[in-house]
Each structure stands twice: as structure tokens, then as C-alpha cells.
Amino acid sequence: MTAQVETALRGPEAYALAHRVIDSMQQASVWPTPLNYELWLHYVSDPDSPLSREMQRLLAGDTPFTEATAEMLAAEFLPRGRLSEEIRDVGAVLNRELAAVAEAIDNARQTQAAYGETLTSASEKMQGAEGPTDLSAIVSTLSSATRRVQHHTSTLEKRLESSNREVLRLREHLEQVRRDAMTDALTNLANRKTFDEQLARLCEEAETDGKGLTLALVDIDHFKRFNDTWGHQTGDQVLRYVASVLGRIARDPRVAARYGGEEFAVIFPGETRGTVEAALNAIREEIASRSLRRRSTNDDLGAVTISVGFAERHVGETALSVLERADAALYVSKRSGRNCVTDAESMAQAAA
């Protein structure tokens, strides 16, 4: 949760905020589930955030705000909070494991100390032993003490082995959580938050090392028609199809992400405009080359086409600026009949 929302919830206006959230959800005919309530808290408290802008876009259309929509938004815009919760849970398990190991080590230490005292005592007794009976008693005491040490040592070894396995499991779990927090659940591409972070980072690197960077925005043409005609599950099928092509062509070091709704973004670090345009046209042609069929009924969905706009970053240009130029180029592609690729630089030259 953002600091702004946290502050609002802990301040005197918290109850008024809760009323506004519920009223807003009621106006949108959205059920007040815990996840929806969390999303609406951000929507009402921070209207200029990326999450709020995406929700405004969705609510402005005729698309119903479904549970799947809520989960998509949460996966894209609320992953850090979920990651923090997972980290806290893992921390609690680790604390228990460390406490158990510490107890086993302490027991072994006490047993070792007692064993040392037993050896010292046995040594003193052996010097004053008067016969086989005394020696037998000393040996019996030493044998019992040795067995106790062996038992506690074995217990400690098993505890350490168990804890090592648990730590490895927790590490794998955290790594999976980290990947989930960075990934759009529907398409398996990077999510919006990860894209924003990557774009900012790559722009800084491009500024430092002087290498180029090009950003492309991709929008599925007439996507609303798929949803209205065939339903949201078919719309999800179309999204996954486009994402699969993007993900295959935009492999590392390129970054492909679901930008929001039916819009995607691809970052091309260190590539020229010509290379990028060729790659984008290859993506556009491959997507349009197949006629999709609805999985549930085998109905022909027809060809899927995309509109693309891209912009090469200028020296000193911010991530937001290059994003806006790519978006403007995308708008030209859609206005020009769709199913085409527009270069922001060509637009600027044409306008000069």
C-alpha cells in the first residue's frame, strides 16, 4: 500500500474515506470484496496513480468489473504489498526454525559440558579406585554419558538437516513469489509495475553508456469487439495469443510487458530504429497470420491485428517523455486504419 493511502487510513479522515470508497463501489455496481475494497482504496485515495488511471479507463468503458479484472489489477499494481506479506510469513517460519536450532544447539552444549564434568570426575575416581567393582561403576557412568552425548549430537544433526531443507524450500518459495510479483498473471509477461521500473532503469543506463533505447506500444485492434461478441474468456484467449508472440520475439535483453488492458509495451535496449521497426512488423505479421478459433466452441474468431507506435529515446529524454511519444505514434497507427507500425521520429520529420 502506498504511503499516501497508509497515511489516510491512519488519520482522522479514515472513516470518511471508507464511506467514499463504499459509495464509489456501489455507484460502479462492484461487490465490496476484500480485494475490490483494497483496489478502491487506492482508486479513491490516489486518483493520479497508475492503478487509478487504469481503473478509470476500465470503468469508462462498458466492460463489467469482474473478479478476473480485479485479480489482474492486483497482480499488476499491488504486487509489492503481497510480496511484503509473503516475506513476513517467511520471516516467521525462519524465526521458528532458528529458535528450534538454537534450542538443539543449547541442549548439545549442555550435554557436552556435563560430559566434560563426567570425564573429569571419572578421572579422579579412577585414581582412587580400589577394585573391579569401582572401575565397573565408572565405566558404566562413562557409557551412559557417552550415549547421551551421541543422542543429542544425532538430534542436532537431524535438526540442522531439517532446517536446511526448510530454508531451501523457503528460498524457492520466495523466488517464486518474486517472479509472481513481477509478472502479469494472465499473459506471463512483465506486469505494469515491472515495466515502469525497467523503463526507468534502462533509460538511466542508456544515458550513462550512450547506447540507444527504443520503446514500442502495441494495442490489439477492436479488442472490445472480441469481448462483446464472444465473452471475456475469449478476450483472455486473444490476449494470451498476442502475448505469446511478443514474448517469443522480445526475448532478453528486450523487455515485453502487459501495459494495461489490451495494450502491451516492448523495450528495445541498444537497438536501432530500423532493427526495431523490422522486429515490430515481424510481430504484427505473425499475429495477423493466424485465424484464431474459440476454444470452447471452435467458432472462427478471424484474424487478430495490432497497431503499434514506437519512439527512439533522445539524449537527456525522460522515460515519461519517450512513453508519450510512443503513445502518440500508436494513436497515429490507429487513426490511419490500424494494423500498422508508426515511427514517432517519422511523424516529427513529417511535421517539420
N, C-alpha and C positions, 0 to 999 in steps of 0.2 A: 504494500500500500504506500502511496506517495506521502511525503512529509506534509503536504498541504491537506490531504484527506485525514491523516493521523491527527493533525492539529485541530481540524474542525471537529473530529469525533471526541476529542478530549476537552473541548471548550464549552462555554455556556450555550453556544448555538447548536449543540449536538441534537437536541430534541427537535428543534425547528428544522434542522437538516433532515432528520429521519422522516418528518412529516412531508417535506418536499419530495424526498425520494419515493415514498409510497404513493403520493399524489401523481408523480410523473409516471410511475409504473402503471398505475391504474388508467391514466389517460392513454397509454400505449397498449392497454389490454394485455399486459405481461404479468404472469403469475409471480408473486413475491417469494420465489425460492431463494435459498441462501446465496447461490451463485449469481442469480439475477440481481439480488439486492446489492451484492458487492460491486457488480458492474455499474449499477445505477448510482451507487455512492460516488464512484469516480466520475460518472457522466454529469451528475448534478454539481459536485464539488469543484471539479476542474474542467470546465467546458471547453478549454482550449487544448487539452491534451490529445495525443494521437488516438487514444481509445475513444474519447468523446467525439472527435471528428468522424471516426469510423462509424460510431453508433448513430450519429446524426445522419450520415449518408444512408445507412441501412433503414433507419426509421422514416426517412423522407420518401422512400420507395414504397411499393405495395407488398414487398416481401414480408411475411409474418416473422416475428422474432421468436424462433423456435429454440428448443433445448440445444439442438446442434449448433445453432448460431451462437448461443451463449458460451458453449464449450469452445468454439472456435476463437471467440474474442478473448476468453480467459487464457487459452493456450498462447495467443499472440501477444497479449498486453499485460497479463498478470503472472508471468512465469516466475519472476524473482521472489515474489511473496511465497509461492508454492515451494520454491527451492529452499527458502529460509526455513519453512516449516519442516521440510524433509531433513535439513541439516540439524535442526533442533532435535528431531526424533533420533537421528543417528547419533548425535551427541549424548543423548540419554542412554542409549544402548551401550555406547563406548564407556560411559561412566560406570555402568553396571559391570561391564567386563573388567575394567581396570580395578574396580573395588574387589571383585572376585579374585583376580590375580594377586592383588596386594594382600588379601587375606591368606591365600595359599602360600605366598612368599613368607608372610609373617609366621604362619604355622611351621613352615620348614625351618625358618630361622630359630624359632623357639626350640624345636626338636633338636636342631644341630647344637644349640647352646647346652641343652640338657644332656645331649650325648657327650659333649666335651666334659661336662661335670662328672658324668658317669665314668668316663675313661680315667679322669684324674683320681676319682675315688677308688676305682678298681686297681689302679697302680699302687695307691697307698695300701690297700688291703692285701694285695699280693705280697708286699714286702713283709707283712706281719702274719701271713697265712701259716697255720700250724699243721695242715694236713690236707688230704684229698677232699675232704668234705668242704672245707673253706674254699678251696680252688674251684670246686664244682659250683658252689653258690655264686662265686664271682663270674665264672664263665656263663652261667645261666642269666645273670643280670646283664652282662655284655650282649648276649644273644638277643635278649628281649629289646634292649636299647637299639641294637643294630636293625632289628626288624621294624621298629617304629620309624627310624630314620629312612629306611628303604620305602616304607609305606608313604610317608609324607613326601619323599622325593618323587615317587611314582605319581602321587596325586598332583604335585606341582607340574610335572611334565605333561600330564593329561590336560590339566587346566590351561597351560600355555598353548598346547596344540589346539585345544578347542577355541581359545581366544584368537589365535592366529587365523583359524578358519573363519571365525565370525568377522574379524576385521577385514579379511579379503572379501567376504560377502558384502559387507557394508561399503567397501570401496567400489565394488562393481555396481552396487545399487546407486550410490551417489553419482557415479559416472553416467548411468542410465538416466537418472533424474536430470543431470546437467544437460544431456543430449535432448531430453524431452522439453526442457525449459527453453531450448534454442530452436525447437522445430515446430512447424505447423502440423497439428495432429492429422489433418485431412490429407495433405499433399506430401508430407515428409520433406518439404523444402524448409529452408530457414524461415523463421517467422518474422513479423514486422519489427519487433524489438531487436532481434539479432541483426536484421538488415540495417537498421538505423545505426547500430554500434559499428558494424563492419564498414559501412559507407564513411562514417566519420573517421575511423581509423585509417582506412585506405586513402582517403583524401589527404590526411596528415602525412602519410608515408610518401604519397605522390609529390607533395610539396617539398618534402625533405630530400628525396633522391632524384627529383626532376623527371621521373617517368610519368607517362601519361596514364589517364584513367577515363574510362567511358562508362556511362550509365544508361541503361535502357529500361523503359517501362513498357509492359506488354498487357494489353487488355483483350479479353475474349469478346468477339463481336456478337451482339444480340444475345448476350447471356441470359437476360431476363426472359427471353422467349423460351429457352430450354426449361427454365423453372416453371413458367406459367403453363406451358404445354404438357410437359412430362412429369413435373414434380421435382422436389428438391433432391431426392436421391439420384435422379438422372443428372441434375445440375452438378451434384458432387462427382458423378462419374466423369463428366466433361472436365471439371477442374483437375481431377487426378490424371486424366489423359494429357492435358496440356502440361501439367507439372512434370509428368514422366519424360516428356520430350525435352523440356527445359533442363531438367536435372541431368539428363544424359549428355546434352551438348555443353551445358555450362558447368563442367567439372572443374575442380580445384586447378589453378588459383581463382577461376571465375567463381562468383557467388550468385546463386539463384535463390530467390525468396518469394514467398507469397506476400504481396504488399498490402492486400486487403480486398475482401470480396472476390471479384473475378479478375483482379489486377495483380500482375507479377512484376518483379524487378530483377534485373541481372546486372551485376557489376563486372566490368572487364578491366582488371588492373594491367597496366603496361601494354595495352594493345592499341593499334592504330585504328582510325575511323574506318578505313577500308576493310580491315580484317573483321571488325565488329559488324559492319553492315552485311558482309558476306555471311557471317555466322547467324545473324538475325534473320536474314532471308532464308537460310537453310532451315531454321526453326519454323518460320512461317510456312514454308512449302511443305515440310514434313507433316505439320499439324493438319494442313488442309488436304493432304494426300489420302487420308483415310475417311471412309464413311462409317461413322460410329453406329452401333446398334444398342438399343436399350436392353440391359441385361435381363430384366425381369420378363419382358415380353418379346424380345428380339425385333422390336419395331425399328425401322430405319430412322436414325436421327439426322441423317445428312452430314455434310462436311462441317467441320468446325474451323473458323478462321479467326485470326488475331490481327489487331492493329498495334503498331509499335512506333515508339518515338525514342530517339537516343541523343545524348549530348556528350561531347568530349569535354572534360574538365579543363578550364583555363588556369593558368598560373595565378595563384592567390585566391582562386574561387572557393567559396564555402560549399559544404555538402548540400545545404538547402538551396543554394543558387543553381547548382548543376541539376538538382532534382526538379526544380521549377522549369528549367529549360527543356529537360527531357519530357516533362509533363505537357509543356506547350507543343512540343513536336508530336506527342501522342495525340493531342487534340486535333492537330492538322491531319494526321492519318485518318482519324475517324470522320472528320469533316470532308475528306477527299474521297470517300467511298469505302473506307475500311479495307482490311486485308492488304495492307501495305506497310512499308517502313519509311519513316521520315527522319532525316538528319537535322538536328537543331542548327548546325553550322550552315547548311544549305539554305535554311529559312532566313538566317541572318544575312547571308550574302544576297539572297533574292530581294530582301527588304532594303538593302543598302543602295 
